[in-house]
Amino acid sequence: MDWNRVEGSWKQLKGKVKEQWGKLTDDDLDVIAGKRDQLEGKIQERYGYQKEQTKKEVENWYDRQSW
């Protein structure tokens, strides 16, 4: 997985992230700024997911994106 694509396109991807994880606020997304570890941390915080579940969800979301 090349997460650099996400970081480089973060402004365009924020809407897709919000569709997937609606509990994330705009402020959360601004702070995350495309960084995977911060995205996973906020998802865990907002949804109460375990680390492995969060990693799997983020990977699945990334794989569904059309690059």
CHARMM internal coordinates of N, CA and C (Angstrom, degrees):
IC EDIT
DIST 1 N 1 CA 1.4525
DIST 1 CA 1 C 1.5279
ANGL 1 N 1 CA 1 C 108.84
DIST 1 C 2 N 1.3111
ANGL 1 CA 1 C 2 N 115.53
DIHE 1 N 1 CA 1 C 2 N 131.67
DIST 2 N 2 CA 1.4583
ANGL 1 C 2 N 2 CA 121.05
DIHE 1 CA 1 C 2 N 2 CA 179.97
DIST 2 CA 2 C 1.5265
ANGL 2 N 2 CA 2 C 109.01
DIHE 1 C 2 N 2 CA 2 C -105.29
DIST 2 C 3 N 1.3178
ANGL 2 CA 2 C 3 N 115.26
DIHE 2 N 2 CA 2 C 3 N 87.76
DIST 3 N 3 CA 1.4661
ANGL 2 C 3 N 3 CA 120.43
DIHE 2 CA 2 C 3 N 3 CA -175.26
DIST 3 CA 3 C 1.5237
ANGL 3 N 3 CA 3 C 112.10
DIHE 2 C 3 N 3 CA 3 C -65.74
DIST 3 C 4 N 1.3256
ANGL 3 CA 3 C 4 N 118.84
DIHE 3 N 3 CA 3 C 4 N -15.17
DIST 4 N 4 CA 1.4638
ANGL 3 C 4 N 4 CA 121.50
DIHE 3 CA 3 C 4 N 4 CA 178.30
DIST 4 CA 4 C 1.5223
ANGL 4 N 4 CA 4 C 111.37
DIHE 3 C 4 N 4 CA 4 C -58.20
DIST 4 C 5 N 1.3218
ANGL 4 CA 4 C 5 N 116.89
DIHE 4 N 4 CA 4 C 5 N -30.45
DIST 5 N 5 CA 1.4753
ANGL 4 C 5 N 5 CA 120.08
DIHE 4 CA 4 C 5 N 5 CA 176.76
DIST 5 CA 5 C 1.5244
ANGL 5 N 5 CA 5 C 110.67
DIHE 4 C 5 N 5 CA 5 C -61.18
DIST 5 C 6 N 1.3008
ANGL 5 CA 5 C 6 N 115.61
DIHE 5 N 5 CA 5 C 6 N -41.54
DIST 6 N 6 CA 1.4726
ANGL 5 C 6 N 6 CA 119.70
DIHE 5 CA 5 C 6 N 6 CA -179.54
DIST 6 CA 6 C 1.5190
ANGL 6 N 6 CA 6 C 109.67
DIHE 5 C 6 N 6 CA 6 C -65.98
DIST 6 C 7 N 1.3290
ANGL 6 CA 6 C 7 N 116.92
DIHE 6 N 6 CA 6 C 7 N -48.10
DIST 7 N 7 CA 1.4649
ANGL 6 C 7 N 7 CA 120.19
DIHE 6 CA 6 C 7 N 7 CA -179.33
DIST 7 CA 7 C 1.5241
ANGL 7 N 7 CA 7 C 110.88
DIHE 6 C 7 N 7 CA 7 C -59.63
DIST 7 C 8 N 1.3340
ANGL 7 CA 7 C 8 N 116.84
DIHE 7 N 7 CA 7 C 8 N -41.29
DIST 8 N 8 CA 1.4591
ANGL 7 C 8 N 8 CA 120.68
DIHE 7 CA 7 C 8 N 8 CA -178.54
DIST 8 CA 8 C 1.5175
ANGL 8 N 8 CA 8 C 114.01
DIHE 7 C 8 N 8 CA 8 C -70.18
DIST 8 C 9 N 1.3193
ANGL 8 CA 8 C 9 N 116.38
DIHE 8 N 8 CA 8 C 9 N -26.21
DIST 9 N 9 CA 1.4728
ANGL 8 C 9 N 9 CA 121.25
DIHE 8 CA 8 C 9 N 9 CA -177.30
DIST 9 CA 9 C 1.5201
ANGL 9 N 9 CA 9 C 112.09
DIHE 8 C 9 N 9 CA 9 C -112.66
DIST 9 C 10 N 1.3161
ANGL 9 CA 9 C 10 N 117.31
DIHE 9 N 9 CA 9 C 10 N 21.95
DIST 10 N 10 CA 1.4586
ANGL 9 C 10 N 10 CA 120.49
DIHE 9 CA 9 C 10 N 10 CA -171.45
DIST 10 CA 10 C 1.5219
ANGL 10 N 10 CA 10 C 113.39
DIHE 9 C 10 N 10 CA 10 C -56.06
DIST 10 C 11 N 1.3194
ANGL 10 CA 10 C 11 N 118.02
DIHE 10 N 10 CA 10 C 11 N -41.89
DIST 11 N 11 CA 1.4694
ANGL 10 C 11 N 11 CA 119.28
DIHE 10 CA 10 C 11 N 11 CA -177.93
DIST 11 CA 11 C 1.5254
ANGL 11 N 11 CA 11 C 111.08
DIHE 10 C 11 N 11 CA 11 C -60.66
DIST 11 C 12 N 1.3294
ANGL 11 CA 11 C 12 N 116.75
DIHE 11 N 11 CA 11 C 12 N -38.09
DIST 12 N 12 CA 1.4555
ANGL 11 C 12 N 12 CA 120.26
DIHE 11 CA 11 C 12 N 12 CA 179.25
DIST 12 CA 12 C 1.5320
ANGL 12 N 12 CA 12 C 111.50
DIHE 11 C 12 N 12 CA 12 C -75.73
DIST 12 C 13 N 1.3208
ANGL 12 CA 12 C 13 N 117.06
DIHE 12 N 12 CA 12 C 13 N -30.04
DIST 13 N 13 CA 1.4601
ANGL 12 C 13 N 13 CA 121.14
DIHE 12 CA 12 C 13 N 13 CA -175.06
DIST 13 CA 13 C 1.5246
ANGL 13 N 13 CA 13 C 113.99
DIHE 12 C 13 N 13 CA 13 C -86.80
DIST 13 C 14 N 1.3218
ANGL 13 CA 13 C 14 N 117.78
DIHE 13 N 13 CA 13 C 14 N -13.76
DIST 14 N 14 CA 1.4709
ANGL 13 C 14 N 14 CA 119.62
DIHE 13 CA 13 C 14 N 14 CA -177.51
DIST 14 CA 14 C 1.5192
ANGL 14 N 14 CA 14 C 111.77
DIHE 13 C 14 N 14 CA 14 C -55.47
DIST 14 C 15 N 1.3241
ANGL 14 CA 14 C 15 N 117.46
DIHE 14 N 14 CA 14 C 15 N -38.60
DIST 15 N 15 CA 1.4640
ANGL 14 C 15 N 15 CA 120.54
DIHE 14 CA 14 C 15 N 15 CA 179.29
DIST 15 CA 15 C 1.5164
ANGL 15 N 15 CA 15 C 112.21
DIHE 14 C 15 N 15 CA 15 C -64.17
DIST 15 C 16 N 1.3238
ANGL 15 CA 15 C 16 N 116.93
DIHE 15 N 15 CA 15 C 16 N -40.80
DIST 16 N 16 CA 1.4597
ANGL 15 C 16 N 16 CA 120.83
DIHE 15 CA 15 C 16 N 16 CA 178.87
DIST 16 CA 16 C 1.5254
ANGL 16 N 16 CA 16 C 110.97
DIHE 15 C 16 N 16 CA 16 C -67.67
DIST 16 C 17 N 1.3240
ANGL 16 CA 16 C 17 N 116.02
DIHE 16 N 16 CA 16 C 17 N -36.96
DIST 17 N 17 CA 1.4628
ANGL 16 C 17 N 17 CA 120.20
DIHE 16 CA 16 C 17 N 17 CA 177.42
DIST 17 CA 17 C 1.5316
ANGL 17 N 17 CA 17 C 109.20
DIHE 16 C 17 N 17 CA 17 C -64.64
DIST 17 C 18 N 1.3094
ANGL 17 CA 17 C 18 N 115.81
DIHE 17 N 17 CA 17 C 18 N -42.83
DIST 18 N 18 CA 1.4682
ANGL 17 C 18 N 18 CA 120.18
DIHE 17 CA 17 C 18 N 18 CA -179.11
DIST 18 CA 18 C 1.5342
ANGL 18 N 18 CA 18 C 111.16
DIHE 17 C 18 N 18 CA 18 C -66.73
DIST 18 C 19 N 1.3483
ANGL 18 CA 18 C 19 N 117.40
DIHE 18 N 18 CA 18 C 19 N -33.90
DIST 19 N 19 CA 1.4616
ANGL 18 C 19 N 19 CA 120.10
DIHE 18 CA 18 C 19 N 19 CA 175.59
DIST 19 CA 19 C 1.5276
ANGL 19 N 19 CA 19 C 110.30
DIHE 18 C 19 N 19 CA 19 C -62.89
DIST 19 C 20 N 1.3176
ANGL 19 CA 19 C 20 N 116.41
DIHE 19 N 19 CA 19 C 20 N -41.47
DIST 20 N 20 CA 1.4629
ANGL 19 C 20 N 20 CA 121.10
DIHE 19 CA 19 C 20 N 20 CA -177.98
DIST 20 CA 20 C 1.5272
ANGL 20 N 20 CA 20 C 111.92
DIHE 19 C 20 N 20 CA 20 C -74.17
DIST 20 C 21 N 1.3175
ANGL 20 CA 20 C 21 N 115.99
DIHE 20 N 20 CA 20 C 21 N -43.41
DIST 21 N 21 CA 1.4723
ANGL 20 C 21 N 21 CA 121.03
DIHE 20 CA 20 C 21 N 21 CA -176.37
DIST 21 CA 21 C 1.5286
ANGL 21 N 21 CA 21 C 108.47
DIHE 20 C 21 N 21 CA 21 C -125.54
DIST 21 C 22 N 1.3121
ANGL 21 CA 21 C 22 N 116.09
DIHE 21 N 21 CA 21 C 22 N 78.95
DIST 22 N 22 CA 1.4624
ANGL 21 C 22 N 22 CA 123.02
DIHE 21 CA 21 C 22 N 22 CA -174.15
DIST 22 CA 22 C 1.5153
ANGL 22 N 22 CA 22 C 115.50
DIHE 21 C 22 N 22 CA 22 C -64.50
DIST 22 C 23 N 1.3288
ANGL 22 CA 22 C 23 N 117.24
DIHE 22 N 22 CA 22 C 23 N -16.53
DIST 23 N 23 CA 1.4678
ANGL 22 C 23 N 23 CA 119.19
DIHE 22 CA 22 C 23 N 23 CA 179.35
DIST 23 CA 23 C 1.5254
ANGL 23 N 23 CA 23 C 112.05
DIHE 22 C 23 N 23 CA 23 C -77.27
DIST 23 C 24 N 1.3307
ANGL 23 CA 23 C 24 N 117.15
DIHE 23 N 23 CA 23 C 24 N -12.01
DIST 24 N 24 CA 1.4661
ANGL 23 C 24 N 24 CA 119.80
DIHE 23 CA 23 C 24 N 24 CA 176.92
DIST 24 CA 24 C 1.5223
ANGL 24 N 24 CA 24 C 108.86
DIHE 23 C 24 N 24 CA 24 C -76.18
DIST 24 C 25 N 1.3110
ANGL 24 CA 24 C 25 N 116.45
DIHE 24 N 24 CA 24 C 25 N 133.55
DIST 25 N 25 CA 1.4642
ANGL 24 C 25 N 25 CA 120.78
DIHE 24 CA 24 C 25 N 25 CA -178.76
DIST 25 CA 25 C 1.5261
ANGL 25 N 25 CA 25 C 109.87
DIHE 24 C 25 N 25 CA 25 C -88.63
DIST 25 C 26 N 1.3242
ANGL 25 CA 25 C 26 N 115.44
DIHE 25 N 25 CA 25 C 26 N 166.98
DIST 26 N 26 CA 1.4635
ANGL 25 C 26 N 26 CA 119.86
DIHE 25 CA 25 C 26 N 26 CA 175.43
DIST 26 CA 26 C 1.5240
ANGL 26 N 26 CA 26 C 110.73
DIHE 25 C 26 N 26 CA 26 C -60.50
DIST 26 C 27 N 1.3276
ANGL 26 CA 26 C 27 N 116.31
DIHE 26 N 26 CA 26 C 27 N -37.50
DIST 27 N 27 CA 1.4651
ANGL 26 C 27 N 27 CA 120.11
DIHE 26 CA 26 C 27 N 27 CA 177.05
DIST 27 CA 27 C 1.5262
ANGL 27 N 27 CA 27 C 110.76
DIHE 26 C 27 N 27 CA 27 C -63.38
DIST 27 C 28 N 1.3383
ANGL 27 CA 27 C 28 N 117.04
DIHE 27 N 27 CA 27 C 28 N -41.56
DIST 28 N 28 CA 1.4630
ANGL 27 C 28 N 28 CA 120.56
DIHE 27 CA 27 C 28 N 28 CA 176.23
DIST 28 CA 28 C 1.5230
ANGL 28 N 28 CA 28 C 110.00
DIHE 27 C 28 N 28 CA 28 C -57.12
DIST 28 C 29 N 1.3239
ANGL 28 CA 28 C 29 N 115.72
DIHE 28 N 28 CA 28 C 29 N -47.49
DIST 29 N 29 CA 1.4608
ANGL 28 C 29 N 29 CA 120.40
DIHE 28 CA 28 C 29 N 29 CA -176.73
DIST 29 CA 29 C 1.5203
ANGL 29 N 29 CA 29 C 111.73
DIHE 28 C 29 N 29 CA 29 C -65.11
DIST 29 C 30 N 1.3194
ANGL 29 CA 29 C 30 N 117.05
DIHE 29 N 29 CA 29 C 30 N -35.19
DIST 30 N 30 CA 1.4660
ANGL 29 C 30 N 30 CA 120.01
DIHE 29 CA 29 C 30 N 30 CA 176.85
DIST 30 CA 30 C 1.5254
ANGL 30 N 30 CA 30 C 111.00
DIHE 29 C 30 N 30 CA 30 C -65.92
DIST 30 C 31 N 1.3164
ANGL 30 CA 30 C 31 N 116.91
DIHE 30 N 30 CA 30 C 31 N -40.39
DIST 31 N 31 CA 1.4703
ANGL 30 C 31 N 31 CA 121.26
DIHE 30 CA 30 C 31 N 31 CA -179.94
DIST 31 CA 31 C 1.5318
ANGL 31 N 31 CA 31 C 110.19
DIHE 30 C 31 N 31 CA 31 C -69.46
DIST 31 C 32 N 1.3309
ANGL 31 CA 31 C 32 N 116.96
DIHE 31 N 31 CA 31 C 32 N -40.55
DIST 32 N 32 CA 1.4618
ANGL 31 C 32 N 32 CA 121.75
DIHE 31 CA 31 C 32 N 32 CA -178.62
DIST 32 CA 32 C 1.5248
ANGL 32 N 32 CA 32 C 110.86
DIHE 31 C 32 N 32 CA 32 C -61.25
DIST 32 C 33 N 1.3166
ANGL 32 CA 32 C 33 N 116.30
DIHE 32 N 32 CA 32 C 33 N -42.80
DIST 33 N 33 CA 1.4752
ANGL 32 C 33 N 33 CA 122.94
DIHE 32 CA 32 C 33 N 33 CA 175.09
DIST 33 CA 33 C 1.5301
ANGL 33 N 33 CA 33 C 113.14
DIHE 32 C 33 N 33 CA 33 C 49.32
DIST 33 C 34 N 1.3236
ANGL 33 CA 33 C 34 N 116.94
DIHE 33 N 33 CA 33 C 34 N 34.89
DIST 34 N 34 CA 1.4583
ANGL 33 C 34 N 34 CA 120.64
DIHE 33 CA 33 C 34 N 34 CA 175.67
DIST 34 CA 34 C 1.5103
ANGL 34 N 34 CA 34 C 115.43
DIHE 33 C 34 N 34 CA 34 C 86.20
DIST 34 C 35 N 1.3074
ANGL 34 CA 34 C 35 N 118.19
DIHE 34 N 34 CA 34 C 35 N 0.62
DIST 35 N 35 CA 1.4670
ANGL 34 C 35 N 35 CA 120.83
DIHE 34 CA 34 C 35 N 35 CA -178.35
DIST 35 CA 35 C 1.5280
ANGL 35 N 35 CA 35 C 109.63
DIHE 34 C 35 N 35 CA 35 C -83.03
DIST 35 C 36 N 1.3181
ANGL 35 CA 35 C 36 N 114.76
DIHE 35 N 35 CA 35 C 36 N 121.88
DIST 36 N 36 CA 1.4654
ANGL 35 C 36 N 36 CA 120.51
DIHE 35 CA 35 C 36 N 36 CA -174.22
DIST 36 CA 36 C 1.5275
ANGL 36 N 36 CA 36 C 112.78
DIHE 35 C 36 N 36 CA 36 C -59.20
DIST 36 C 37 N 1.3216
ANGL 36 CA 36 C 37 N 117.20
DIHE 36 N 36 CA 36 C 37 N -45.82
DIST 37 N 37 CA 1.4665
ANGL 36 C 37 N 37 CA 118.93
DIHE 36 CA 36 C 37 N 37 CA -177.43
DIST 37 CA 37 C 1.5193
ANGL 37 N 37 CA 37 C 111.45
DIHE 36 C 37 N 37 CA 37 C -61.87
DIST 37 C 38 N 1.3304
ANGL 37 CA 37 C 38 N 116.80
DIHE 37 N 37 CA 37 C 38 N -37.43
DIST 38 N 38 CA 1.4598
ANGL 37 C 38 N 38 CA 119.52
DIHE 37 CA 37 C 38 N 38 CA 178.69
DIST 38 CA 38 C 1.5300
ANGL 38 N 38 CA 38 C 111.29
DIHE 37 C 38 N 38 CA 38 C -71.32
DIST 38 C 39 N 1.3336
ANGL 38 CA 38 C 39 N 116.82
DIHE 38 N 38 CA 38 C 39 N -37.41
DIST 39 N 39 CA 1.4660
ANGL 38 C 39 N 39 CA 120.34
DIHE 38 CA 38 C 39 N 39 CA 176.45
DIST 39 CA 39 C 1.5252
ANGL 39 N 39 CA 39 C 109.70
DIHE 38 C 39 N 39 CA 39 C -61.43
DIST 39 C 40 N 1.3212
ANGL 39 CA 39 C 40 N 116.39
DIHE 39 N 39 CA 39 C 40 N -48.21
DIST 40 N 40 CA 1.4616
ANGL 39 C 40 N 40 CA 119.60
DIHE 39 CA 39 C 40 N 40 CA 179.95
DIST 40 CA 40 C 1.5300
ANGL 40 N 40 CA 40 C 111.31
DIHE 39 C 40 N 40 CA 40 C -61.57
DIST 40 C 41 N 1.3011
ANGL 40 CA 40 C 41 N 117.08
DIHE 40 N 40 CA 40 C 41 N -40.57
DIST 41 N 41 CA 1.4628
ANGL 40 C 41 N 41 CA 120.74
DIHE 40 CA 40 C 41 N 41 CA 179.04
DIST 41 CA 41 C 1.5210
ANGL 41 N 41 CA 41 C 112.49
DIHE 40 C 41 N 41 CA 41 C -62.38
DIST 41 C 42 N 1.3243
ANGL 41 CA 41 C 42 N 116.57
DIHE 41 N 41 CA 41 C 42 N -43.42
DIST 42 N 42 CA 1.4739
ANGL 41 C 42 N 42 CA 119.92
DIHE 41 CA 41 C 42 N 42 CA 179.87
DIST 42 CA 42 C 1.5175
ANGL 42 N 42 CA 42 C 111.21
DIHE 41 C 42 N 42 CA 42 C -68.24
DIST 42 C 43 N 1.3378
ANGL 42 CA 42 C 43 N 117.09
DIHE 42 N 42 CA 42 C 43 N -36.90
DIST 43 N 43 CA 1.4707
ANGL 42 C 43 N 43 CA 119.87
DIHE 42 CA 42 C 43 N 43 CA 177.39
DIST 43 CA 43 C 1.5226
ANGL 43 N 43 CA 43 C 109.48
DIHE 42 C 43 N 43 CA 43 C -63.68
DIST 43 C 44 N 1.3306
ANGL 43 CA 43 C 44 N 116.79
DIHE 43 N 43 CA 43 C 44 N -44.61
DIST 44 N 44 CA 1.4624
ANGL 43 C 44 N 44 CA 120.15
DIHE 43 CA 43 C 44 N 44 CA 177.62
DIST 44 CA 44 C 1.5251
ANGL 44 N 44 CA 44 C 110.84
DIHE 43 C 44 N 44 CA 44 C -59.62
DIST 44 C 45 N 1.3134
ANGL 44 CA 44 C 45 N 115.97
DIHE 44 N 44 CA 44 C 45 N -43.33
DIST 45 N 45 CA 1.4669
ANGL 44 C 45 N 45 CA 121.04
DIHE 44 CA 44 C 45 N 45 CA -178.32
DIST 45 CA 45 C 1.5253
ANGL 45 N 45 CA 45 C 111.44
DIHE 44 C 45 N 45 CA 45 C -64.54
DIST 45 C 46 N 1.3256
ANGL 45 CA 45 C 46 N 117.29
DIHE 45 N 45 CA 45 C 46 N -46.99
DIST 46 N 46 CA 1.4686
ANGL 45 C 46 N 46 CA 120.93
DIHE 45 CA 45 C 46 N 46 CA -174.80
DIST 46 CA 46 C 1.5270
ANGL 46 N 46 CA 46 C 113.02
DIHE 45 C 46 N 46 CA 46 C -76.03
DIST 46 C 47 N 1.3472
ANGL 46 CA 46 C 47 N 116.64
DIHE 46 N 46 CA 46 C 47 N -34.20
DIST 47 N 47 CA 1.4636
ANGL 46 C 47 N 47 CA 120.19
DIHE 46 CA 46 C 47 N 47 CA -173.73
DIST 47 CA 47 C 1.5219
ANGL 47 N 47 CA 47 C 113.95
DIHE 46 C 47 N 47 CA 47 C -106.42
DIST 47 C 48 N 1.3222
ANGL 47 CA 47 C 48 N 117.83
DIHE 47 N 47 CA 47 C 48 N -11.80
DIST 48 N 48 CA 1.4493
ANGL 47 C 48 N 48 CA 120.88
DIHE 47 CA 47 C 48 N 48 CA -179.96
DIST 48 CA 48 C 1.5221
ANGL 48 N 48 CA 48 C 113.72
DIHE 47 C 48 N 48 CA 48 C 72.61
DIST 48 C 49 N 1.3298
ANGL 48 CA 48 C 49 N 116.45
DIHE 48 N 48 CA 48 C 49 N 23.33
DIST 49 N 49 CA 1.4618
ANGL 48 C 49 N 49 CA 120.97
DIHE 48 CA 48 C 49 N 49 CA 179.48
DIST 49 CA 49 C 1.5155
ANGL 49 N 49 CA 49 C 111.17
DIHE 48 C 49 N 49 CA 49 C -75.60
DIST 49 C 50 N 1.3262
ANGL 49 CA 49 C 50 N 115.07
DIHE 49 N 49 CA 49 C 50 N 155.58
DIST 50 N 50 CA 1.4567
ANGL 49 C 50 N 50 CA 121.76
DIHE 49 CA 49 C 50 N 50 CA 171.38
DIST 50 CA 50 C 1.5242
ANGL 50 N 50 CA 50 C 108.42
DIHE 49 C 50 N 50 CA 50 C -77.25
DIST 50 C 51 N 1.3296
ANGL 50 CA 50 C 51 N 116.17
DIHE 50 N 50 CA 50 C 51 N 160.54
DIST 51 N 51 CA 1.4624
ANGL 50 C 51 N 51 CA 121.56
DIHE 50 CA 50 C 51 N 51 CA -175.98
DIST 51 CA 51 C 1.5318
ANGL 51 N 51 CA 51 C 112.10
DIHE 50 C 51 N 51 CA 51 C -57.81
DIST 51 C 52 N 1.3242
ANGL 51 CA 51 C 52 N 117.76
DIHE 51 N 51 CA 51 C 52 N -46.45
DIST 52 N 52 CA 1.4721
ANGL 51 C 52 N 52 CA 120.93
DIHE 51 CA 51 C 52 N 52 CA -177.69
DIST 52 CA 52 C 1.5288
ANGL 52 N 52 CA 52 C 111.52
DIHE 51 C 52 N 52 CA 52 C -65.50
DIST 52 C 53 N 1.3230
ANGL 52 CA 52 C 53 N 117.14
DIHE 52 N 52 CA 52 C 53 N -39.87
DIST 53 N 53 CA 1.4614
ANGL 52 C 53 N 53 CA 120.29
DIHE 52 CA 52 C 53 N 53 CA 178.04
DIST 53 CA 53 C 1.5262
ANGL 53 N 53 CA 53 C 110.58
DIHE 52 C 53 N 53 CA 53 C -62.96
DIST 53 C 54 N 1.3186
ANGL 53 CA 53 C 54 N 115.67
DIHE 53 N 53 CA 53 C 54 N -41.47
DIST 54 N 54 CA 1.4568
ANGL 53 C 54 N 54 CA 120.37
DIHE 53 CA 53 C 54 N 54 CA 179.73
DIST 54 CA 54 C 1.5157
ANGL 54 N 54 CA 54 C 110.73
DIHE 53 C 54 N 54 CA 54 C -64.02
DIST 54 C 55 N 1.3302
ANGL 54 CA 54 C 55 N 117.49
DIHE 54 N 54 CA 54 C 55 N -46.64
DIST 55 N 55 CA 1.4662
ANGL 54 C 55 N 55 CA 120.98
DIHE 54 CA 54 C 55 N 55 CA 179.01
DIST 55 CA 55 C 1.5274
ANGL 55 N 55 CA 55 C 110.74
DIHE 54 C 55 N 55 CA 55 C -57.68
DIST 55 C 56 N 1.3341
ANGL 55 CA 55 C 56 N 116.72
DIHE 55 N 55 CA 55 C 56 N -43.16
DIST 56 N 56 CA 1.4572
ANGL 55 C 56 N 56 CA 121.19
DIHE 55 CA 55 C 56 N 56 CA -178.99
DIST 56 CA 56 C 1.5283
ANGL 56 N 56 CA 56 C 110.87
DIHE 55 C 56 N 56 CA 56 C -65.11
DIST 56 C 57 N 1.3246
ANGL 56 CA 56 C 57 N 117.06
DIHE 56 N 56 CA 56 C 57 N -42.83
DIST 57 N 57 CA 1.4677
ANGL 56 C 57 N 57 CA 120.31
DIHE 56 CA 56 C 57 N 57 CA 179.07
DIST 57 CA 57 C 1.5275
ANGL 57 N 57 CA 57 C 111.56
DIHE 56 C 57 N 57 CA 57 C -62.65
DIST 57 C 58 N 1.3351
ANGL 57 CA 57 C 58 N 116.50
DIHE 57 N 57 CA 57 C 58 N -42.99
DIST 58 N 58 CA 1.4615
ANGL 57 C 58 N 58 CA 120.18
DIHE 57 CA 57 C 58 N 58 CA -179.59
DIST 58 CA 58 C 1.5308
ANGL 58 N 58 CA 58 C 109.82
DIHE 57 C 58 N 58 CA 58 C -65.93
DIST 58 C 59 N 1.3252
ANGL 58 CA 58 C 59 N 117.71
DIHE 58 N 58 CA 58 C 59 N -41.12
DIST 59 N 59 CA 1.4659
ANGL 58 C 59 N 59 CA 120.59
DIHE 58 CA 58 C 59 N 59 CA 177.81
DIST 59 CA 59 C 1.5275
ANGL 59 N 59 CA 59 C 110.76
DIHE 58 C 59 N 59 CA 59 C -62.93
DIST 59 C 60 N 1.3243
ANGL 59 CA 59 C 60 N 117.17
DIHE 59 N 59 CA 59 C 60 N -43.76
DIST 60 N 60 CA 1.4677
ANGL 59 C 60 N 60 CA 120.81
DIHE 59 CA 59 C 60 N 60 CA 178.53
DIST 60 CA 60 C 1.5251
ANGL 60 N 60 CA 60 C 111.07
DIHE 59 C 60 N 60 CA 60 C -62.17
DIST 60 C 61 N 1.3235
ANGL 60 CA 60 C 61 N 116.71
DIHE 60 N 60 CA 60 C 61 N -42.36
DIST 61 N 61 CA 1.4663
ANGL 60 C 61 N 61 CA 120.77
DIHE 60 CA 60 C 61 N 61 CA 177.87
DIST 61 CA 61 C 1.5221
ANGL 61 N 61 CA 61 C 109.98
DIHE 60 C 61 N 61 CA 61 C -61.52
DIST 61 C 62 N 1.3265
ANGL 61 CA 61 C 62 N 116.87
DIHE 61 N 61 CA 61 C 62 N -46.11
DIST 62 N 62 CA 1.4588
ANGL 61 C 62 N 62 CA 121.18
DIHE 61 CA 61 C 62 N 62 CA -179.35
DIST 62 CA 62 C 1.5303
ANGL 62 N 62 CA 62 C 110.82
DIHE 61 C 62 N 62 CA 62 C -60.60
DIST 62 C 63 N 1.3150
ANGL 62 CA 62 C 63 N 116.75
DIHE 62 N 62 CA 62 C 63 N -43.60
DIST 63 N 63 CA 1.4627
ANGL 62 C 63 N 63 CA 120.89
DIHE 62 CA 62 C 63 N 63 CA -178.47
DIST 63 CA 63 C 1.5277
ANGL 63 N 63 CA 63 C 112.62
DIHE 62 C 63 N 63 CA 63 C -65.33
DIST 63 C 64 N 1.3162
ANGL 63 CA 63 C 64 N 118.09
DIHE 63 N 63 CA 63 C 64 N -26.32
DIST 64 N 64 CA 1.4642
ANGL 63 C 64 N 64 CA 121.70
DIHE 63 CA 63 C 64 N 64 CA 179.23
DIST 64 CA 64 C 1.5234
ANGL 64 N 64 CA 64 C 112.82
DIHE 63 C 64 N 64 CA 64 C -81.12
DIST 64 C 65 N 1.3121
ANGL 64 CA 64 C 65 N 118.26
DIHE 64 N 64 CA 64 C 65 N -11.14
DIST 65 N 65 CA 1.4568
ANGL 64 C 65 N 65 CA 120.13
DIHE 64 CA 64 C 65 N 65 CA -178.26
DIST 65 CA 65 C 1.5277
ANGL 65 N 65 CA 65 C 109.47
DIHE 64 C 65 N 65 CA 65 C -74.11
DIST 65 C 66 N 1.3146
ANGL 65 CA 65 C 66 N 116.10
DIHE 65 N 65 CA 65 C 66 N 144.42
DIST 66 N 66 CA 1.4688
ANGL 65 C 66 N 66 CA 120.50
DIHE 65 CA 65 C 66 N 66 CA 178.07
DIST 66 CA 66 C 1.5259
ANGL 66 N 66 CA 66 C 108.61
DIHE 65 C 66 N 66 CA 66 C -94.95
DIST 66 C 67 N 1.2751
ANGL 66 CA 66 C 67 N 115.32
DIHE 66 N 66 CA 66 C 67 N 110.36
DIST 67 N 67 CA 1.4620
ANGL 66 C 67 N 67 CA 120.89
DIHE 66 CA 66 C 67 N 67 CA -178.90
DIST 67 CA 67 C 1.4782
ANGL 67 N 67 CA 67 C 107.59
DIHE 66 C 67 N 67 CA 67 C -98.86
END
COOR INIT
IC SEED 1 N 1 CA 1 C
IC BUILD
